[in-house]
Structures are given as structure tokens and as C-alpha cells.
Amino acid sequence: MPGRAARLARDGLRALVALAVAGAFLFPLYFTLTTSLDRPADVFRLPVHLTLDWQWQVYAHAWAMAQWPVYFRNTAIIAACTISLAFCTSILAAYAFSFLEFRGRDLVFSLFLVVLMVPGEALLIPNYVTLDRLHLLDTLWAQILPYGTSVYGVFLLRQFFLTLPKDLWEAARLEGAGHLRFLRYVALPLARPVLLTVGLYIFIGCWNSLLWPLIVTTSKSVQPIEVAVATFLGAHSVDWRRLSAVAVFTTWPVVVVFLLLNRYILAGISRSDGING
């Protein structure tokens, strides 16, 4: 009994800590929602007003003040194309680092991981010059191609491929399957949770991208959602209700996607053993 009581106390403490951490992350989202739905007199009221007033008309006003459908469309296209391109490059690279034997493989992979240590800001000028010479500035491709591969995706997929039993490859080879056929019909179906994790990681990066699109685009017809939010913030910095409304309806797609894929993400991370060599 004493041991059971101690275990219950320990589990209860963990639950309280988890709830506290969850509350710390969720409170800013809730506060933004309440601010967007507040009456004007309640926005700066002290103590802080945390009940919902359901003033939905501010959302209609904020939506009408910018071409939000265009920005949502651009962001969705950029995210979809970036994920597709990154999947192609990451899957092939991870498979090569896992199943193909060639001299210096581990050294090349180690050098590949060094890219994770290079801050993105250090690559802004070379990437900009390259796109300028290719005449791709102020296009959707300028926001897709620089992120067409994911070092994180290669790492995560490689770690998963290394956990696959070698017997699977041997059996497939006895059946006459080559590397591409084995990858398509055996390895990739098993790696689906990992692929969803990588896809969500890239999707969030595309949705939250601001600095690079701000540098390489000038036309609203190709700018993504975060550039629109930054522009809206500069033009309406004193209207906290509209700013909060914009923050809410530009964030909900990421929240919805995360909630839908949360189970698969946890499965993908748990199945990718990061300590396998």
C-alpha cells in the first residue's frame, strides 16, 4: 500500500506539472481569442478580462481589410509543393544513407548534419543571388526551391530505415525486387507515421515563414500569409481586436492540422530511434 500511494502521488504530481505546462502554452492562444471577441471597452480593462463577449463582427471587418483568400491560397501552394519536393529528396537521401553501401557514407552523412548547425540567416544572401540569376525572384518558386530538402527529414527517415530488419531487404531481393521497388512497396508504407511527422514539420515552417518571403517577394499575388499579417500589423497596430482576430484565423489551420495528425506524429517520433547509428 505505501508503494501504491507513493506511485499515485508521483503520477498526480506529473499530471499537475503537465497541466501547468499545457496551461502556460495555451493561455496566450486563449487570451488572443478573448481579446478578439471583447468589446472595445474591455480590451484594456484591469484586471484582465478573460470571458468571451462573442463580438464576431470584428472578424468580418478584419477579413474585409485584406486579400486573405489570396494569401491563404499562396501559402497552401507553397506548403504543398515544398512538402512534395522535400519528400522526394529526403526519402531518397535517407534510403541511400541507410541501405546503400558506399565509401565514406557515414562521413558524408555527418557533414550533411552540419547543415543543421548553420543559421538560416547565413544563407540568405547566397540564396537570394542564386534566385536572382535564375530570374525567380517575386515568384512562388523562390519560396519553394530553397526548402526543397529537409535535413531533419533525412535524419528522421534514416533513423527509421535503420530500424527495419535486414531480412526484409533480403526477402525482397530474393523475390527479384530492386531498391526502388523495395522502397516503394515495403519501406515507405512502414514509414508513414514518420513521413507525416516530417510533413507537419515542413508545413509549420512554411506557414510561419516571414523573413525569406519578405526579402524575395514584392507582389501581393505571390506573398504568403505571414507577410500579410506583418503588413496588417504595420497598418493597424493600434486596433488590438482586429489584430487578435487576424492572429486567430491565420493560426487555426496549423492548430487543426496538428490536432488531426497528433497521434501519428507521436507514433512517428517514437518509431524513429534517434540513437541508432
N, C-alpha and C positions, 0 to 999 in steps of 0.2 A: 504493500500500500504506500509506504513512504516514497518508494521509487516511482510509482504511478503518479502520485501527487506532484513530485518534482518534474516529471515529464509533462504533465498538464500545465504546470506553472511555466515551464520553458516554452511550450507551444503557445500559451497565451501571450507571453512576452513577445515572441516572434510575430504573432498576429498584430499586436499593438504597434510594434515598430513598422511592420508592413503597411498598416493603415495610416500611420503618421507620414511615412514617405509618400504613399499614394496621395494623401491629402495635400502635401506640400506641392506635388506636381499638378494636381487637378484644380487647386484653388485659383491660380491665375486664369485658367480657362473659364471657371465659373464666374469669377469677378468680371472678366471681359463680357460674358453673356449678360450678366445683370446690368452692367453699365450701358450696353447697347439697348436694353429694354427699359431703362429708367426714364422717368420724367425729367425734364431739364433741371428742375429744382432739386432733384435728388442726387445728381451726379457728383457734386462737391460737398454733400452733406456729411457732417461728422456727428456721431460715429458713422462708420461706413455703412451705406445702405446695401444690404445683401439679399433683399427679397425681390422677386420678379414683378415688374409693373406691366409687362406684356404690351409695350408700346411698339407694335410691329411696323408701324408706318415709317419708322426711321430706316428700316431695311429697304423699303421701296424707294425712298429718296436716295439712299446711298447707291443702290443698283442703277438708278437712272442717271447718275452723275458721271459714269464712265462706260466704256465699251467692254463690260465684263465678259460677255459671251465670247468675244474675240480673244481675250486674254486666256480664258479657260480653254478654248479650243487650241490655241498655240501651245500652252503648257501640256495639254494631253498629247498632242502630236509629238512634241519634243520628248516627253517621258516614254511614250510607246516606242519611238524609233531608237532612243538611247538604250532602252532595255533590250530590244531585239538585237541591236548591234553588239551590245556588251555580252549578251548571252552567247552569241556566235563565237566571239573572241575568247571569252572566259572559259567556255566549255572545252573548246579545242586545246587551249593552252593548259588547262588543268589536267585534261586527259593525257596530253603529251608528257607533262611532268610526273604523271602517276604510272603510266603503263608502257611508255616508250623508253627503251634503254639507249642512251647516247652519252658520249664522253662530256663530262662537265655539267651534267644535268643538275645536280644539287647546287653547284656554284652559280649556274645561270639563274636558278630559282631564288637563291639568296640575293643575288644582285637585283632580281625583279622585285623582291620585297623591299629593297632600299627605297623604291619609289614612294612607299608609304611614309617615309620619313621626310620627304621633300614637301615643304608647304606649297599649297596650290598657287599662292601669290607669286612664287618664284618662276612659275611657268606662264604667267600672264603675257609678258612681252613676247617671248618666242612663239607662243600660240597665236597671238594677235598678228605678228609679222607673217607667219605661215598662212593664215587665213586671208590676209590682205593680198599676198602674192597669188593665192588661188582665186581671188575675187569672190570670196564667200562672206564678206562682212555684211551685216544687216540682213542676214537670211536665217532661216530655221536651222540650216545645216551647220552654221557657225556655232550653234548651241548644242549640237548633237555630236559631231565628229570628235571634239576634244575629250569627250567622255564615253567614247565608243568601246572602251575596255575598262574593266574594273579589277584592280589588284586585289581588293578584298574578295571579289567574286572568285578570282582564280585561286586564291588561298583557301577559301572555304570549300570550294568544289574539289580541289586537290586533296584536302584533308579527308573529305568524304570518300573519294575514289580509293584512297589508300586503305580504307577500312573494308573494302569489298574483298571477299575471299578470292585468292588467285585461281581457285578451282573453277569459278565462273568463267574466267577467260579461257582456261584450258578446255573446258567443256565446249564453249562456243567455237574455239579453234578446231576442235575435233569434228564439229558439225559443218566446218567449212566457212565459218564467219570470219571476216576480217575485222580490223579495228573499227572502221566506221559503222559496220553493221552491229558489232558488239556494243558500241557506244549508243547507237540509236535504240536498240531493242532491249538491252539489258541495263546498262549503266544509267542512262538518263531517266527511265521510269523509276528506278530506285532512288534517284537523286531529286525527285520532285519537291520534297519539302525544302531542300537546300536551295533549289532554284527559286522557289517562292520567297525565301529569305533574302536572297541576292536581289531579286526583282523589286521587293519592297524597299530595300536599302537604296537602290538606284532611283526608284520612284520618288522617295522622300527627298533625295538630293536634287533631283530635277525640279520638284515642286518648290523647294526652298531656295533655289539658286537666284542670286541677286547680282553679285559683283560682276561676274563674267557677262551675263546678258546686258547689263548696264553699259559695259565697255564696248561690246561688239554690235549693238543694235541702236538704231535711232528711230525706226519706224514703228508706230503702234501696231501695225498689221502683223509684225513678227515678234513682238515683245511678250514675255511670259507674265504670269500673274504677280510675281514678287516685284517686278519693275513697276507694274501698275499700282500696287499697294504703296510703294515708295513714292511714286508721283502723287498719289492721292493724299498721302501723309503730308507732303510738302505744300499741297494746295489747300488742305483743310485741317491744319494742325491744331486748331482751337476747338473743333467740334468733336468732342470725345465720344459722343453717342454714335455718330456716323463712322468714326474711325474704329470703334469697337465692333460695329455691325460688319464692316468690311473685314476685320480680322476674323470674325466668326464664320462668314460664308466663304472665305477663301481658305480656311483651315479645315472645314468639315470633310472635304474629300479625303484628305490624308487620314483623319481620325476614322472615317468609315472603312477605308481600305485596311487600316491596321487592325481594327476590331474584327473584320471578316477573316483576316489571314493570321490572326494572333496564334491560333492553335498550331498552324503549320509552321510558323516562324519558330516557335519553341521546339517543335519536333526537328526542324532543320538544323538548329544550333546544337541540339543535344546529340544528333546523329553525326555531326561533323566534329570528330575528336581532334581538337586543335593541338594535341601533343604528339600525334603520330608523326613519325619522321619521314 
